[in-house]
Amino acid sequence: MAFNISKYHEIYHYLENTKSITKIIAVTKNRPVVDIKEALNAGIEHFGETKVQEALMKFIRLKSVYLNLRLHMIGALQTNKVKRSLKIFDFFHSLDRENLANEFSKYPELTTDKYFFIQVNTGQEKQKSGIHPSLTSEFIHYCSNDLNLKVIGLMCLPPIDVDPKEHFLMLANLALKNNLKQLSIGMSDDYKIAIQCGATFIRIGSSFFGERK
């Protein structure tokens, strides 16, 4: 399946009708460059990838041609991939632990124009990454004040098979408490709920490109 332009128009018009400021991130993991170009030509400027090497292979040339293109790291990131990731990504949505933040802080000359979301484990799931909700404010302060990272918002992945609304609202309240204006919440199945809860970025993959193989 190539890029689903009709689904893009559906989501775009929903954003217009709700007067939402939410931006759409097209998640292009495992998708070929031809599909990405279709999304770019449709008007999408924000793209999400989960692997550094794949992002480098696909987006270095595209970013030199499409100057408004912004790339988001939306997956888990290993500390030994940080320096390479800074060469291609503009936003990082999964800042989820102290040693990862410390690694970013080693490259101040490369992070001056990078933006970070703190990943919060709103469901307190043992198998999932993220900062415990009760420690979020402390971690934000550490990253912003001690390490001088540009933390602009929060991200969460609600537990599967639960109503995501309570998790989105928890994240929105944490953001408000910490004077953060950006929320990275919502995917193909729950983006409308996320928008109602104040999402500023939604991450759309399967609705645009079909289910991953």
C-alpha positions as CSV (number, residue, x, y, z in Angstrom):
1,M,0.0,0.0,0.0
2,A,1.3,3.4,-1.0
3,F,0.5,6.6,0.8
4,N,-3.3,6.9,1.5
5,I,-4.1,10.4,0.3
6,S,-7.8,10.1,1.1
7,K,-7.0,9.2,4.7
8,Y,-4.7,12.2,5.0
9,H,-7.5,14.5,3.7
10,E,-9.9,13.0,6.2
11,I,-7.6,13.7,9.1
12,Y,-6.6,17.1,7.8
13,H,-10.2,18.2,7.4
14,Y,-11.0,16.9,10.9
15,L,-8.2,19.1,12.3
16,E,-9.6,22.0,10.3
17,N,-13.2,21.5,11.5
18,T,-12.1,21.2,15.1
19,K,-9.8,24.3,14.7
20,S,-7.0,22.1,16.1
21,I,-3.3,23.2,16.0
22,T,-2.2,19.6,16.0
23,K,0.5,18.6,13.5
24,I,0.5,15.2,11.8
25,I,3.6,13.0,11.9
26,A,3.6,10.4,9.2
27,V,5.3,7.3,10.6
28,T,7.4,5.8,7.9
29,K,9.2,2.9,9.5
30,N,9.8,0.2,6.9
31,R,8.3,2.4,4.2
32,P,10.3,3.1,0.9
33,V,11.3,6.6,-0.1
34,V,8.7,6.6,-2.9
35,D,5.9,6.4,-0.3
36,I,7.6,9.2,1.7
37,K,7.7,11.4,-1.4
38,E,4.0,10.9,-2.0
39,A,3.3,12.1,1.6
40,L,5.6,15.1,1.1
41,N,3.9,16.0,-2.1
42,A,0.6,15.8,-0.3
43,G,1.7,18.4,2.1
44,I,3.0,16.5,5.1
45,E,6.2,18.0,6.6
46,H,6.7,15.9,9.8
47,F,7.9,12.3,9.6
48,G,8.6,9.7,12.3
49,E,11.2,7.0,12.3
50,T,12.3,4.5,15.0
51,K,15.7,3.4,13.8
52,V,18.7,5.7,13.3
53,Q,20.3,3.8,10.5
54,E,17.1,3.5,8.5
55,A,16.4,7.2,9.0
56,L,19.9,8.2,7.8
57,M,19.5,6.0,4.7
58,K,16.2,7.5,3.7
59,F,16.2,11.1,4.8
60,I,19.6,12.7,4.3
61,R,18.9,13.4,0.7
62,L,15.2,14.1,1.2
63,K,16.1,16.8,3.8
64,S,18.4,18.5,1.4
65,V,15.6,18.7,-1.2
66,Y,12.5,19.3,1.0
67,L,13.8,22.1,3.3
68,N,10.6,22.2,5.4
69,L,10.9,18.5,6.3
70,R,11.2,17.7,10.0
71,L,12.2,14.3,11.3
72,H,11.1,12.9,14.6
73,M,12.7,10.0,16.5
74,I,9.7,8.2,18.0
75,G,11.2,4.9,19.1
76,A,13.5,3.8,21.9
77,L,17.0,5.1,21.5
78,Q,20.2,3.5,22.7
79,T,22.9,5.7,24.2
80,N,25.5,4.6,21.6
81,K,23.2,5.8,18.8
82,V,22.8,9.3,20.2
83,K,25.6,11.1,18.3
84,R,24.5,9.6,14.9
85,S,20.8,10.4,15.7
86,L,21.7,14.1,16.1
87,K,22.8,14.2,12.5
88,I,19.3,13.5,11.1
89,F,16.6,14.0,13.7
90,D,15.0,17.3,14.7
91,F,12.7,16.1,17.5
92,F,13.2,13.3,20.0
93,H,10.0,11.9,21.5
94,S,11.4,9.2,23.8
95,L,13.7,10.9,26.3
96,D,13.0,8.3,29.0
97,R,15.9,8.0,31.4
98,E,18.8,9.9,33.0
99,N,21.7,8.2,31.2
100,L,20.1,9.0,27.8
101,A,19.7,12.6,28.8
102,N,23.3,12.7,30.0
103,E,24.5,11.3,26.6
104,F,22.7,14.0,24.7
105,S,24.2,16.7,26.9
106,K,27.7,15.6,25.8
107,Y,27.0,17.2,22.4
108,P,25.9,20.8,23.1
109,E,27.0,22.0,19.7
110,L,24.6,19.4,18.1
111,T,21.6,19.9,20.4
112,T,21.2,23.6,20.1
113,D,18.4,23.2,17.5
114,K,17.0,19.9,18.7
115,Y,13.7,19.5,20.7
116,F,12.9,16.9,23.3
117,F,9.8,15.2,24.6
118,I,9.9,13.4,27.9
119,Q,8.3,9.9,27.7
120,V,6.1,9.3,30.7
121,N,5.0,5.8,31.6
122,T,1.5,6.8,32.5
123,G,0.4,3.2,32.9
124,Q,3.4,2.3,35.1
125,E,4.0,-0.8,33.1
126,K,7.1,-2.7,33.9
127,Q,7.7,-3.7,30.3
128,K,7.5,-0.2,29.0
129,S,10.0,2.6,29.0
130,G,9.3,6.0,30.4
131,I,9.5,8.2,33.5
132,H,7.2,7.4,36.4
133,P,4.5,10.1,36.6
134,S,5.5,11.1,40.1
135,L,9.1,11.7,39.0
136,T,8.2,13.7,35.8
137,S,8.6,17.2,37.2
138,E,12.0,16.4,38.7
139,F,13.3,14.8,35.5
140,I,12.0,17.8,33.4
141,H,13.9,20.1,35.7
142,Y,17.1,18.0,35.4
143,C,17.0,17.9,31.6
144,S,16.1,21.5,31.1
145,N,18.0,23.3,33.9
146,D,21.0,21.0,34.6
147,L,21.6,19.7,31.1
148,N,20.3,22.6,29.0
149,L,18.2,20.4,26.7
150,K,15.2,22.0,25.0
151,V,12.4,20.0,26.6
152,I,9.2,21.2,24.9
153,G,6.6,18.6,25.8
154,L,5.6,15.1,27.0
155,M,4.8,11.9,25.2
156,C,3.1,8.7,26.3
157,L,2.0,5.3,25.0
158,P,-1.2,4.2,26.9
159,P,-1.6,0.6,27.8
160,I,-3.1,-1.6,25.2
161,D,-6.9,-2.3,25.4
162,V,-7.7,0.5,27.8
163,D,-9.4,3.8,27.3
164,P,-6.5,6.1,26.4
165,K,-8.3,9.3,27.5
166,E,-7.3,9.0,31.1
167,H,-3.7,8.7,30.1
168,F,-3.8,11.5,27.7
169,L,-5.4,13.8,30.3
170,M,-2.9,12.7,32.9
171,L,-0.1,13.7,30.5
172,A,-1.9,17.0,29.7
173,N,-2.1,17.8,33.4
174,L,1.6,17.0,33.9
175,A,2.5,19.3,31.0
176,L,0.4,22.1,32.4
177,K,2.0,21.7,35.8
178,N,5.4,22.0,34.2
179,N,4.6,24.8,31.8
180,L,5.1,22.6,28.7
181,K,3.0,23.3,25.7
182,Q,3.5,20.2,23.5
183,L,1.9,16.8,23.7
184,S,2.9,13.9,21.5
185,I,-0.1,11.6,21.9
186,G,-2.5,9.7,19.7
187,M,-2.0,7.3,16.8
188,S,-4.2,5.9,14.0
189,D,-6.8,4.3,16.3
190,D,-7.1,7.1,18.9
191,Y,-6.0,10.3,17.3
192,K,-9.5,11.9,17.7
193,I,-9.4,11.3,21.4
194,A,-5.9,12.7,21.6
195,I,-6.9,15.9,19.7
196,Q,-9.7,16.4,22.2
197,C,-7.2,16.0,25.0
198,G,-4.9,18.7,23.6
199,A,-2.5,16.8,21.3
200,T,-0.1,19.0,19.4
201,F,1.5,16.1,17.5
202,I,-0.3,12.8,16.4
203,R,1.7,9.9,15.0
204,I,-0.1,8.3,12.1
205,G,1.3,5.1,10.5
206,S,-1.1,2.3,9.6
207,S,-3.9,4.6,8.4
208,F,-1.5,6.2,5.9
209,F,0.6,3.2,4.8
210,G,-1.3,0.0,5.9
211,E,-0.4,-2.4,8.7
212,R,3.3,-3.2,9.1
213,K,4.5,-6.4,7.6
